[in-house]
Amino acid sequence: MAEFNTIRTATGTRTAQIDAGLRAHMNKVYGTMSVGMLITALAAWAIAGLAVTTDPSAAAAQMGNGKMLTSLGATLYLSPLRWVVMLAPLAFIFLGWGALLRRAPAAGVQLGFFAFAALIGISLSSIFLVFTSFSIAQTFIVTAISFAGLSLWGYTTKKDISGWGSFLIMGVIGLLVAMVINIFLQSPAMMFAISAIGVLIFAGLTAFYTQEIKNTYVAHAAQGDQDWLDKAAYDGALNLYISFLNMFQFLLMFMGQQE
């Protein structure tokens, strides 16, 4: 009996340690993601401010909604460089992030994530020229509330939703193809459908990634590789950041009021 109690006590202690470590791990994930969102918001706001002018003599170009652009704005939004700005984040995700996780130390991965967040801010800066500041803030709050609820459900649910991953990633690929096609079609109805489906897909991914982050930590916590766990936290933060950002952009299509 004494031996059984000793084993039970040791097991309970180990479980408590894993629970405490998991809470710290999730705090790092959400904290890193939050800093990334702040960097994105500040970069987008700053670039948008530098890209427009109210002085006609300083304007290099004018948008269809009457916004006058500085030379920086004309370069970012009207020149061929806009395609580089738009596609650079995708190139980073598909070509750079995996290599960074494999080769760089945890501090380098964290720096890479923050650099990516700044790059996203530059590519997103144009929303301040198209939508009102109030509708952007309103959509952000709605997205934040939705994200928190979905992530909490993914963390607490006893249901195994790991099978959602392949289906949802296929949905993302289909969504990208549809968006490319609609660049040429310019169909409002198709854009509405893309936005609605996009919200649902990234809502599902929010819950899926949260559960995956939790399960990954529990499965590897006993190995004690802190550098690997730190990298896993930054990778999880990136996945949740991308889900939040896409939910925000698709919701903005519904809720955003144009200038």
MARVEX-684517 format. One record per residue: x, y, z of N, C-alpha, C, CB in turn; residue number from 1. Coordinates in steps of 0.02 Angstrom, whole numbers. Each point is the difference from the previous one (the first is absolute). Glycine has a CB too. Example, Ala and Ser with C-alpha at 12.3 -4.5 7.8 and 13.67 -1.06 7.14 Angstrom:
BEGIN
{{660 -284 390} {-45 59 0} {45 60 0} {-95 -59 62} 1}
{{77 112 -98} {42 59 3} {-39 55 37} {59 -32 -108} 2}
END
This chain:
BEGIN
{{42 -60 0} {-42 60 0} {43 63 0} {-90 -63 61} 1}
{{144 62 -21} {45 58 3} {32 12 -68} {22 -22 121} 2}
{{-4 -34 -155} {30 7 -67} {-50 30 -49} {75 -98 24} 3}
{{-138 75 -19} {-53 26 -44} {-10 75 12} {-56 -113 -1} 4}
{{54 134 63} {-8 71 16} {58 42 -26} {-66 -33 102} 5}
{{127 4 -98} {59 35 -25} {-6 10 -75} {70 -49 92} 6}
{{-91 -3 -128} {-8 5 -73} {-54 51 -17} {36 -121 -13} 7}
{{-91 118 49} {-55 46 -13} {21 72 13} {-82 -90 30} 8}
{{121 102 23} {24 67 16} {47 26 -54} {-12 -25 122} 9}
{{56 -19 -145} {48 19 -52} {-37 17 -65} {88 -74 52} 10}
{{-139 34 -68} {-39 13 -60} {-36 66 4} {-13 -123 -17} 11}
{{-17 135 76} {-36 63 10} {46 60 -5} {-80 -60 72} 12}
{{141 53 -44} {48 55 -4} {21 13 -72} {41 -29 115} 13}
{{-30 -25 -153} {20 7 -70} {-56 33 -40} {73 -102 10} 14}
{{-135 83 3} {-57 29 -35} {-5 75 15} {-60 -110 4} 15}
{{70 128 59} {-2 71 19} {54 39 -34} {-48 -32 110} 16}
{{108 2 -117} {55 34 -34} {-15 11 -74} {80 -52 81} 17}
{{-110 1 -113} {-18 7 -71} {-54 54 -8} {29 -121 -20} 18}
{{-78 121 65} {-53 51 -3} {29 70 6} {-82 -82 48} 19}
{{128 91 -1} {30 66 10} {42 19 -61} {3 -18 124} 20}
{{34 -30 -150} {40 13 -60} {-44 16 -60} {87 -75 44} 21}
{{-144 41 -50} {-46 13 -56} {-28 70 4} {-29 -122 -4} 22}
{{11 144 65} {-26 68 7} {52 52 -20} {-75 -39 93} 23}
{{138 27 -72} {53 46 -19} {12 -1 -75} {53 -17 112} 24}
{{-57 -42 -141} {9 -8 -73} {-55 37 -38} {55 -111 18} 25}
{{-117 103 2} {-56 34 -34} {5 76 10} {-72 -102 17} 26}
{{94 123 42} {10 73 11} {52 27 -48} {-31 -14 121} 27}
{{84 -25 -133} {52 22 -47} {-29 3 -71} {90 -51 73} 28}
{{-130 2 -91} {-31 0 -67} {-44 62 -9} {1 -126 -1} 29}
{{-47 138 48} {-46 57 -7} {38 66 8} {-94 -71 44} 30}
{{144 73 -1} {38 61 8} {39 18 -62} {9 -24 121} 31}
{{23 -25 -152} {37 11 -62} {-46 22 -56} {85 -85 35} 32}
{{-142 51 -40} {-49 19 -50} {-24 71 10} {-36 -119 -9} 33}
{{23 139 71} {-25 68 14} {52 53 -19} {-69 -47 93} 34}
{{132 33 -77} {53 48 -20} {3 4 -76} {65 -26 105} 35}
{{-72 -31 -138} {0 0 -73} {-57 42 -29} {53 -112 3} 36}
{{-112 106 27} {-57 39 -23} {12 74 11} {-76 -96 25} 37}
{{107 114 31} {15 70 14} {50 27 -52} {-21 -20 123} 38}
{{72 -18 -138} {49 20 -51} {-35 11 -67} {91 -63 60} 39}
{{-135 17 -78} {-36 5 -63} {-43 64 -2} {-1 -125 -9} 40}
{{-35 137 63} {-44 59 2} {40 64 -5} {-82 -64 70} 41}
{{137 68 -33} {41 61 -1} {33 10 -68} {21 -14 122} 42}
{{3 -40 -152} {31 5 -66} {-51 22 -53} {83 -89 32} 43}
{{-143 60 -30} {-52 18 -48} {-21 73 8} {-41 -119 1} 44}
{{32 140 61} {-20 69 13} {54 50 -21} {-70 -40 96} 45}
{{132 25 -81} {55 45 -17} {9 5 -76} {56 -30 109} 46}
{{-57 -26 -143} {9 1 -73} {-58 35 -34} {65 -107 6} 47}
{{-126 95 18} {-58 33 -29} {5 76 9} {-70 -101 24} 48}
{{95 122 34} {9 72 12} {51 31 -46} {-31 -19 118} 49}
{{85 -17 -132} {52 25 -45} {-20 -4 -73} {84 -34 84} 50}
{{-134 -8 -99} {-18 -12 -70} {-50 51 -28} {21 -120 21} 51}
{{-55 157 23} {-51 48 -23} {19 71 19} {-89 -89 9} 52}
{{61 136 -44} {12 70 14} {-63 40 -15} {123 -13 -26} 53}
{{-130 69 60} {-56 46 -15} {24 60 -40} {-57 -37 106} 54}
{{121 38 -122} {29 55 -38} {4 -19 -74} {67 38 101} 55}
{{-107 -9 -144} {1 -18 -71} {69 8 -32} {-118 35 -6} 56}
{{157 13 30} {66 11 -30} {49 -56 17} {-21 122 6} 57}
{{6 -159 48} {44 -55 20} {-24 -68 -25} {31 66 100} 58}
{{-90 -66 -133} {-30 -63 -23} {34 -25 -64} {-109 34 51} 59}
{{125 -99 -51} {30 -32 -59} {-53 -36 -41} {107 -12 62} 60}
{{-164 -4 -31} {-54 -35 -35} {-63 6 42} {81 -81 -54} 61}
{{-137 62 25} {-64 4 35} {-39 -65 -11} {-2 126 -13} 62}
{{-28 -151 67} {-40 -60 -4} {-70 16 -23} {68 -52 90} 63}
{{-106 0 -107} {-68 9 -25} {-46 32 51} {18 -96 -72} 64}
{{-4 86 137} {-43 29 52} {22 71 19} {-22 -115 43} 65}
{{69 143 -81} {22 69 12} {60 7 45} {-116 31 -15} 66}
{{139 -86 46} {59 3 43} {62 18 -42} {-51 -86 78} 67}
{{88 136 -55} {61 20 -35} {60 -36 31} {-49 113 -27} 68}
{{90 -142 -16} {56 -41 22} {66 37 -8} {-65 -102 -32} 69}
{{108 91 81} {69 24 -5} {37 -47 -48} {-2 49 118} 70}
{{65 -33 -130} {40 -44 -43} {6 -70 30} {64 100 -42} 71}
{{-61 -104 109} {2 -65 33} {-65 -38 -12} {78 46 87} 72}
{{-134 -11 -78} {-65 -32 -12} {-9 -24 -71} {-47 71 89} 73}
{{67 -30 -137} {-6 -19 -70} {43 -61 -15} {-23 120 -30} 74}
{{82 -123 61} {45 -57 -11} {-29 -64 30} {98 78 0} 75}
{{-126 -72 61} {-25 -60 35} {-66 -26 -29} {56 42 102} 76}
{{-100 4 -123} {-68 -20 -17} {-16 1 -75} {-31 43 110} 77}
{{71 -8 -150} {-17 7 -71} {53 -27 -47} {-65 98 31} 78}
{{126 -104 -8} {54 -25 -44} {3 -76 3} {65 107 19} 79}
{{-26 -139 -63} {8 -73 3} {27 -25 67} {21 3 -123} 80}
{{9 41 163} {26 -20 65} {-56 -25 46} {93 82 -13} 81}
{{-155 -62 -2} {-55 -21 44} {-6 -76 0} {-60 108 -24} 82}
{{77 -141 -31} {-4 -73 -2} {53 -32 45} {-44 6 -118} 83}
{{102 26 122} {52 -24 45} {-24 6 73} {90 32 -83} 84}
{{-120 26 98} {-25 12 68} {-54 -50 18} {27 122 -11} 85}
{{-71 -138 -37} {-55 -46 12} {24 -72 8} {-74 75 -65} 86}
{{123 -95 24} {21 -70 -2} {58 -17 47} {-39 -2 -117} 87}
{{74 53 142} {57 -13 44} {-19 -40 62} {51 106 -41} 88}
{{-107 -90 75} {-19 -41 59} {-11 -74 -18} {-51 102 50} 89}
{{19 -115 -107} {-10 -69 -21} {66 -35 -13} {-111 31 -50} 90}
{{158 4 18} {66 -29 -13} {35 -16 65} {7 64 -107} 91}
{{-14 -21 156} {31 -11 66} {-28 -64 32} {18 125 14} 92}
{{-84 -133 -17} {-32 -58 32} {21 -65 -35} {-97 72 33} 93}
{{93 -72 -99} {11 -63 -37} {75 -15 -11} {-109 19 -56} 94}
{{151 31 55} {70 -12 -16} {48 13 58} {-28 31 -116} 95}
{{9 14 162} {47 20 51} {-12 -26 70} {14 97 -67} 96}
{{-78 -105 86} {-15 -16 70} {25 -69 20} {-99 74 -9} 97}
{{89 -123 -33} {22 -68 16} {75 -3 10} {-96 -45 -65} 98}
{{134 78 21} {72 1 6} {22 36 64} {10 -2 -125} 99}
{{-46 54 142} {16 37 62} {-10 -44 61} {-34 107 -56} 100}
{{-21 -146 57} {-13 -45 56} {54 -53 7} {-122 20 -15} 101}
{{146 -45 -42} {50 -54 2} {69 24 19} {-66 -58 -87} 102}
{{85 117 64} {70 20 5} {15 54 52} {8 -29 -118} 103}
{{-56 72 131} {13 56 45} {-14 -18 73} {-29 79 -93} 104}
{{61 -46 140} {-17 -9 71} {-68 32 14} {122 -2 32} 105}
{{-149 -10 27} {-66 25 17} {-5 76 -7} {-14 -97 77} 106}
{{67 132 -56} {0 73 -5} {-4 23 -72} {66 6 106} 107}
{{-34 -43 -151} {-3 17 -71} {-69 -12 -29} {120 -28 -10} 108}
{{-153 -25 33} {-68 -15 -23} {-48 55 23} {24 -124 3} 109}
{{-15 146 59} {-42 55 26} {10 64 -41} {6 -52 116} 110}
{{57 68 -131} {15 59 -40} {-31 -6 -70} {107 17 65} 111}
{{-104 -77 -93} {-30 -12 -66} {-75 11 1} {90 -81 -25} 112}
{{-122 59 79} {-72 11 6} {-17 74 3} {-10 -110 59} 113}
{{48 148 -20} {-14 71 5} {14 37 -65} {28 -6 122} 114}
{{23 -16 -159} {14 29 -66} {-58 -14 -48} {124 -13 19} 115}
{{-150 -48 -15} {-58 -19 -41} {-61 43 17} {43 -117 -8} 116}
{{-53 130 72} {-56 41 23} {6 71 -28} {-9 -68 105} 117}
{{71 95 -107} {10 66 -28} {-14 0 -75} {86 24 89} 118}
{{-65 -76 -123} {-12 -7 -72} {-74 -2 -15} {109 -60 -13} 119}
{{-146 23 54} {-73 -3 -7} {-30 70 10} {-1 -120 39} 120}
{{28 157 8} {-25 68 13} {6 44 -62} {31 -13 120} 121}
{{26 7 -155} {10 39 -61} {-51 -20 -53} {123 10 26} 122}
{{-134 -75 -34} {-47 -24 -52} {-73 17 18} {81 -92 -28} 123}
{{-95 98 94} {-69 16 21} {-14 74 5} {1 -107 62} 124}
{{50 148 -70} {-9 72 12} {-53 32 -45} {119 4 34} 125}
{{-131 -35 -92} {-48 29 -47} {-71 0 27} {74 -37 -93} 126}
{{-89 -4 144} {-69 -1 25} {-19 67 31} {10 -123 21} 127}
{{41 160 4} {-14 66 29} {-18 51 -53} {78 -27 93} 128}
{{-63 11 -156} {-17 45 -55} {-68 -17 -30} {122 13 -24} 129}
{{-146 -73 39} {-63 -24 -30} {-58 2 50} {67 -73 -77} 130}
{{-54 52 140} {-53 -6 50} {8 54 53} {-7 -124 -21} 131}
{{-49 142 52} {2 50 54} {35 -30 61} {-107 54 -42} 132}
{{138 -10 81} {35 -23 61} {-48 -32 49} {84 91 -17} 133}
{{-146 -65 21} {-49 -28 46} {-18 -72 -19} {-46 115 20} 134}
{{35 -127 -84} {-19 -67 -21} {58 -49 8} {-82 49 -81} 135}
{{143 -26 73} {59 -43 11} {4 -19 74} {61 54 -96} 136}
{{-70 -5 140} {2 -13 72} {-57 -46 21} {54 111 19} 137}
{{-113 -98 -46} {-59 -41 16} {11 -73 -21} {-73 101 -12} 138}
{{98 -110 -48} {12 -68 -25} {54 -35 41} {-33 37 -115} 139}
{{84 1 135} {53 -30 41} {-28 -25 67} {84 77 -54} 140}
{{-127 -39 85} {-30 -20 64} {-42 -63 -9} {0 120 39} 141}
{{-41 -121 -91} {-42 -59 -14} {44 -61 -12} {-90 73 -49} 142}
{{144 -64 11} {46 -55 -14} {33 -25 64} {21 46 -114} 143}
{{0 1 157} {34 -18 63} {-46 -41 45} {70 103 -9} 144}
{{-133 -82 13} {-48 -37 42} {-13 -70 -28} {-54 109 34} 145}
{{45 -113 -99} {-11 -64 -33} {60 -46 8} {-77 56 -82} 146}
{{136 -28 71} {62 -39 6} {8 -27 71} {53 70 -90} 147}
{{-65 -29 140} {7 -22 69} {-47 -58 16} {33 117 33} 148}
{{-95 -112 -56} {-48 -54 12} {20 -64 -35} {-89 85 13} 149}
{{110 -80 -75} {19 -59 -39} {63 -33 28} {-51 51 -101} 150}
{{100 -10 121} {62 -27 27} {-13 -32 69} {65 87 -63} 151}
{{-108 -57 103} {-17 -29 65} {-34 -67 -10} {-11 114 50} 152}
{{-34 -118 -99} {-33 -64 -13} {50 -52 -23} {-105 61 -30} 153}
{{151 -42 -14} {50 -47 -24} {44 -25 57} {-1 57 -110} 154}
{{14 -15 159} {43 -18 56} {-36 -46 50} {60 108 -14} 155}
{{-124 -96 25} {-36 -36 53} {-39 -60 -23} {-8 107 58} 156}
{{-9 -111 -123} {-42 -55 -23} {34 -68 8} {-53 79 -81} 157}
{{14 -129 98} {25 -68 5} {-3 -36 -67} {-37 -3 120} 158}
{{4 35 -168} {-7 -30 -66} {66 5 -38} {-122 29 -2} 159}
{{141 -83 -30} {61 0 -41} {-17 30 -69} {46 -102 61} 160}
{{-18 162 -74} {-14 33 -64} {62 0 -46} {-86 72 58} 161}
{{132 -118 -45} {61 -3 -40} {-16 -17 -73} {64 -35 102} 162}
{{-120 0 -112} {-19 -18 -68} {-22 59 -42} {-33 -109 44} 163}
{{20 166 -12} {-21 59 -37} {57 29 -43} {-83 25 91} 164}
{{145 -37 -70} {57 34 -29} {4 -7 -76} {57 -19 106} 165}
{{-56 -42 -131} {8 -12 -72} {-57 32 -39} {60 -106 24} 166}
{{-120 98 1} {-59 28 -33} {4 77 -4} {-68 -98 40} 167}
{{87 129 15} {3 73 2} {57 28 -43} {-48 -4 116} 168}
{{106 -30 -116} {56 22 -42} {-19 -5 -74} {83 -36 89} 169}
{{-118 -17 -107} {-25 -6 -69} {-47 58 -16} {12 -126 5} 170}
{{-53 145 44} {-44 56 -9} {38 65 -12} {-84 -57 72} 171}
{{140 67 -36} {41 59 -9} {29 3 -70} {28 -1 122} 172}
{{-4 -57 -146} {27 -3 -69} {-53 18 -51} {82 -88 37} 173}
{{-143 60 -28} {-55 16 -45} {-18 73 3} {-43 -115 15} 174}
{{48 143 45} {-16 71 9} {50 44 -38} {-50 -25 113} 175}
{{115 8 -108} {51 38 -36} {-11 -3 -76} {81 -24 94} 176}
{{-98 -35 -118} {-13 -7 -72} {-59 43 -21} {46 -117 3} 177}
{{-99 116 38} {-60 40 -16} {16 75 1} {-73 -90 48} 178}
{{115 111 -1} {18 71 4} {41 22 -60} {-1 -9 125} 179}
{{47 -35 -148} {39 16 -60} {-46 6 -60} {100 -59 48} 180}
{{-147 13 -55} {-47 2 -56} {-41 64 2} {-5 -125 -1} 181}
{{-15 145 61} {-43 59 6} {37 66 -12} {-69 -64 80} 182}
{{136 61 -78} {39 59 -19} {-17 20 -71} {92 -33 79} 183}
{{-103 -18 -121} {-15 13 -71} {-75 9 -12} {102 -66 -31} 184}
{{-143 29 70} {-73 4 -11} {-31 62 32} {-3 -125 -3} 185}
{{31 145 61} {-26 58 37} {-75 -8 14} {88 72 -54} 186}
{{-108 -131 77} {-70 -15 14} {-17 15 73} {1 -88 -90} 187}
{{-46 135 104} {-20 13 70} {-32 -60 34} {-17 118 -32} 188}
{{-22 -156 -6} {-33 -60 29} {52 -52 20} {-102 22 -71} 189}
{{152 -30 28} {53 -49 16} {41 24 59} {4 -35 -120} 190}
{{8 100 125} {37 28 56} {-38 -9 65} {53 83 -77} 191}
{{-119 -76 74} {-42 -11 59} {5 -72 24} {-78 91 -39} 192}
{{75 -138 -10} {4 -71 17} {69 -17 29} {-83 -27 -91} 193}
{{135 54 60} {68 -11 25} {7 25 72} {45 10 -118} 194}
{{-71 48 132} {4 29 67} {-36 -42 51} {8 114 -50} 195}
{{-69 -137 33} {-39 -41 47} {34 -66 14} {-105 54 -43} 196}
{{129 -87 -10} {35 -64 9} {65 10 38} {-52 -44 -106} 197}
{{87 99 90} {63 15 34} {-8 8 75} {39 54 -104} 198}
{{-91 -19 125} {-13 8 72} {-9 -68 33} {-53 112 -22} 199}
{{14 -156 -9} {-13 -66 29} {63 -42 3} {-117 6 -44} 200}
{{156 -5 -10} {62 -40 -2} {48 22 55} {-15 -16 -124} 201}
{{26 80 131} {50 23 49} {-27 -1 71} {50 71 -89} 202}
{{-116 -71 96} {-29 -13 66} {16 -71 22} {-93 84 -22} 203}
{{84 -131 -25} {17 -70 15} {74 -9 14} {-95 -35 -72} 204}
{{137 69 33} {72 -6 10} {22 29 68} {16 7 -124} 205}
{{-51 44 148} {17 28 66} {-8 -52 54} {-37 113 -39} 206}
{{-19 -148 38} {-12 -53 49} {49 -58 -10} {-121 32 6} 207}
{{132 -51 -69} {44 -56 -15} {72 14 23} {-72 -28 -98} 208}
{{98 87 81} {69 16 19} {8 4 76} {13 62 -108} 209}
{{-64 -35 142} {5 5 73} {6 -69 31} {-67 106 -2} 210}
{{25 -153 -20} {5 -68 27} {66 -33 -19} {-125 -10 -6} 211}
{{148 23 -54} {64 -29 -23} {58 26 42} {-46 -11 -116} 212}
{{46 76 131} {53 29 42} {0 -33 69} {-9 110 -62} 213}
{{-50 -119 90} {-6 -31 66} {25 -73 -2} {-99 75 26} 214}
{{76 -113 -74} {18 -71 -5} {75 -9 -14} {-115 -25 -40} 215}
{{143 69 -1} {71 -4 -16} {42 11 63} {-23 40 -117} 216}
{{3 9 157} {38 13 61} {-4 -60 47} {-23 124 -12} 217}
{{-36 -150 24} {-8 -56 46} {40 -60 -23} {-115 40 29} 218}
{{118 -52 -95} {36 -58 -27} {76 8 7} {-94 -18 -80} 219}
{{120 79 81} {72 11 0} {27 29 65} {-8 16 -121} 220}
{{-35 0 169} {22 34 61} {51 -41 38} {-110 56 6} 221}
{{102 -123 -6} {44 -43 40} {71 -2 -27} {-99 -68 29} 222}
{{109 88 -92} {67 -4 -30} {46 56 25} {-51 -52 -101} 223}
{{22 107 125} {40 52 30} {42 41 -48} {3 -70 97} 224}
{{-19 69 -162} {36 40 -49} {-31 69 -4} {30 -104 -67} 225}
{{-5 151 108} {-31 65 5} {6 40 -65} {25 -1 121} 226}
{{31 -6 -156} {8 36 -64} {-54 -22 -49} {125 10 19} 227}
{{-137 -75 -22} {-52 -26 -45} {-69 25 21} {70 -102 -23} 228}
{{-84 102 88} {-64 23 25} {-11 74 -15} {4 -86 90} 229}
{{50 126 -85} {-5 71 -16} {-16 9 -74} {82 28 91} 230}
{{-49 -66 -134} {-14 3 -72} {-72 -20 -14} {120 -24 -26} 231}
{{-143 -28 60} {-69 -23 -8} {-50 54 20} {37 -118 20} 232}
{{-20 157 32} {-44 54 22} {-4 54 -54} {30 -23 120} 233}
{{27 40 -151} {0 51 -52} {-36 -25 -63} {108 46 46} 234}
{{-100 -110 -61} {-36 -29 -57} {-75 1 13} {99 -73 -27} 235}
{{-119 57 87} {-71 2 18} {-27 71 -3} {16 -99 72} 236}
{{25 147 -48} {-21 70 -3} {-10 23 -72} {63 22 106} 237}
{{-19 -45 -151} {-8 18 -71} {-64 -28 -28} {124 3 -12} 238}
{{-139 -65 27} {-62 -31 -26} {-62 36 24} {59 -110 -4} 239}
{{-61 126 69} {-58 36 26} {-3 71 -26} {5 -71 103} 240}
{{53 103 -111} {4 68 -28} {-30 1 -70} {102 24 68} 241}
{{-84 -73 -110} {-25 -3 -68} {-75 -12 -1} {111 -42 -39} 242}
{{-135 -1 84} {-72 -13 4} {-38 63 19} {24 -119 31} 243}
{{1 154 20} {-31 63 23} {-1 51 -57} {37 -23 118} 244}
{{19 31 -150} {7 51 -52} {-47 -13 -58} {119 16 33} 245}
{{-125 -79 -53} {-45 -16 -56} {-73 7 19} {87 -78 -44} 246}
{{-104 58 106} {-68 12 23} {-17 74 -2} {7 -101 73} 247}
{{41 142 -51} {-10 73 1} {-11 27 -71} {72 7 103} 248}
{{-31 -29 -149} {-5 26 -69} {-66 -21 -33} {125 -2 -10} 249}
{{-145 -60 20} {-62 -23 -30} {-61 33 32} {56 -109 -28} 250}
{{-53 118 94} {-55 35 34} {-4 73 -22} {12 -77 97} 251}
{{46 107 -112} {1 70 -22} {-37 8 -66} {110 16 59} 252}
{{-110 -69 -99} {-38 2 -63} {-75 9 13} {88 -72 -55} 253}
{{-111 43 111} {-71 6 18} {-15 65 38} {-6 -125 4} 254}
{{48 140 45} {-15 52 48} {31 68 -18} {-8 -89 85} 255}
{{59 88 -127} {37 62 -14} {-40 50 -40} {103 -66 2} 256}
{{-100 129 20} {-30 55 -37} {55 38 -37} {-94 10 86} 257}
{{85 -3 -151} {53 30 -40} {0 76 6} {-8 -96 -79} 258}
{{68 124 70} {9 72 4} {-42 35 -55} {118 -17 49} 259}
END
